Amino acid sequence: MIIREATKADLTTLLKFEQGIVDAERPFDSTLIEGEIHYYNLDYLIDSPDATLQVAEENNEVVASGYALIKESGKPYYNFKKYAYLGFMFVKPEHRGKGVNQLILDQLLGWTKEKGISEVRLDVYDQNEPAVRAYEKAGFEPLLLTMRLKV
């Protein structure tokens, strides 16, 4: 298994991964519109010096992805000015349970440390128990639960 920076040549596969994420999240979010949804600006994530988009490749096939993006905290009361936001965490179903997500996370966290960032955040649907467990296993802890009400 090779973990490497994504390139523009990976975009077709990455766009399929994006729809895989949307499909996985639909059961947890009734507010998502029908049809194709694009969460990510993949070109930006590939090109930006403030981001890294990593992929896992096995036998010349991209099987997983994830990014880290440096963001301003925007909150003067936080004890950090910048943090790394993680997203686009996807592993092809046939490669799940093999530690591939952890390999991507390790690469993203290493990049984050190299950039001098010590705070890392991500969003996950609280009902997505397998994802929550995977992030907790990697050392993440819950911080805030967003509540909603449709009136």
N, C-alpha and C positions, 0 to 999 in steps of 0.2 A: 504494500500500500504506500503510495506516494502522496504527500500533502504539498500542494504548491499554490502559487498565486493564480487566480483565474485570468484568462485572456479573452479577448473578443472572439476568438475561435470557439470558446465554450458557451457563447450566448444562447445558441439553440437549445442546448441541454439545460442551461440555467433557467430559461423561460419555462421549460417543462417542469423543473423543480418548483418554480414559483407557483404554478397552477396546482402542483401536488400539495404545497403548503396551504393554499386557499381551500382545496378540497378537504384537507384534514381539519381546518379551522371552522368550516361552515357549521358543523353540528354544535359548536360552542358559541356561535355569534349569529343570531337571527337578523342582525342589521346589515349583513353583507348582501350586496346586490347580486342578482343572478348573472350568470355568464362569466366571461373572462375578467379577472381583476389583476391589476398590476400594483403590487405594494412597493416595489423597489426600483430605483434608478440604477440599473446594473452597470450601465456605461460609466456613470459617476463613481460607483464603488470600485470599478476596475482602475479608473484613471486617477482618482484623488489621492494626494499624499496624506490626507487625513483619514484614509480608509484602507482596509485590506480585505479583499474577497478571496477566500481560500477554498480550494476544492480538494477532495480526496479522489485519487485515480488508482484504479486497479486494472491491470491488463489493458492499458490504453483507453479505459472507459471511466468517465467521471461518474462517481457514485454518491458523492455527498458535497455539501457546501455550507458555508457560514461566513459572515462578515463581522468586522469590528469597525466602528466609525467613531472618531473622536468628536465629542460635542461639548459645547460650553454648558456649564451647570445652570447659568442664568439665575441662580439663587444666591444672593449675597450672604445668606446665613449658613450655607453649606461650608464644610471644612475642606472642600476641593473646588477648584475653578473649572476643571475639565474632567470628563469621564469618557470611558469607552462604552458605546452601546453595541450590543451583539444582536444579530438577527440573521434571517435567511438560513436558519439551521435546518437542513434537510438531508436525510439519508434515504436512498432508494430502499424500498421495502425488503428486498431480498438481501440487503446488507445490514439490516438493523440487528441489534443485539450482539454485534461483533466488536464494539468499542470504537467504531469509526467516528461517531460524534465526539467522543473524548479526544481523539487525535486532532480533529478540527479545533475543538476548544483549546487544547494545549497550544496549538499554533497561534490562535487568536490572542490568547493570554500572553504568550511570549512576545508577540508584536506589541501588545499594549504596554508591557513592562519596558520594552525598548524605547517606546515613545515617552516614558516617564509618567505614565498614567497609573494610578493606583486604585481608582474606583471603576468598577465594571457593573453595568446594569443590562437587563433584558426584560422583555415582556413575554408572558406566557399565560394562556387561559387557565384559570385555577381549576377548571373541570378537566383539563387535559392531564390527567394523572400520570401517564407514562412520561410525558415531557417534564412535568414538575419533579417527579422522582429522579429523572436523569440529571436535571440541573442541581437538585439537592445533593445527589451523589458526587457531583463535580465541585461542591462546596458553596453553592449559592443558597441564600436563605430568602424567604418571603419578606417583602418590605411594605407593600401597599396593595390594597385590593380596591379596584375601581368598581363602584356600584352604579347601576343605571335603573331608570324607571321610564317606561313609555306611558305618556299621558294623552 
